[in-house]
């Protein structure tokens, strides 16, 4: 098992492929946790 082995994580990194042992990076969406506080709207 080494860089030439396609079934290992190190082999996938060396060959530049993805699979079960090396899932591709996912882009996470940034969710707004809270809206900015607007004090003018509270007074109405």
LINSULBEL-V51261 format. One record per residue. N is the residue number from 1. RES is the residue in one small letter. PSI is psi in degrees with one decimal (none if undefined). Layout:
BEGIN
N | RES | PSI
N | RES | PSI
END
This chain:
BEGIN
1 | x | 127.2
2 | x | -149.4
3 | x | -26.1
4 | x | -8.2
5 | x | 113.9
6 | x | -16.4
7 | x | -3.1
8 | x | 159.6
9 | x | -41.3
10 | x | -37.9
11 | x | -37.2
12 | x | -40.7
13 | x | -43.2
14 | x | -42.6
15 | x | -17.4
16 | x | 28.3
17 | x | 169.4
18 | x | 164.7
19 | x | -158.8
20 | x | -39.2
21 | x | -20.5
22 | x | 82.2
23 | x | 147.5
24 | x | 154.1
25 | x | 136.1
26 | x | 143.1
27 | x | 123.7
28 | x | 135.6
29 | x | 135.9
30 | x | 118.8
31 | x | 133.3
32 | x | 126.8
33 | x | -39.0
34 | x | 154.1
35 | x | 153.3
36 | x | 142.8
37 | x | 127.2
38 | x | 102.5
39 | x | -22.5
40 | x | -32.1
41 | x | -24.7
42 | x | -29.6
43 | x | -22.5
44 | x | none
END
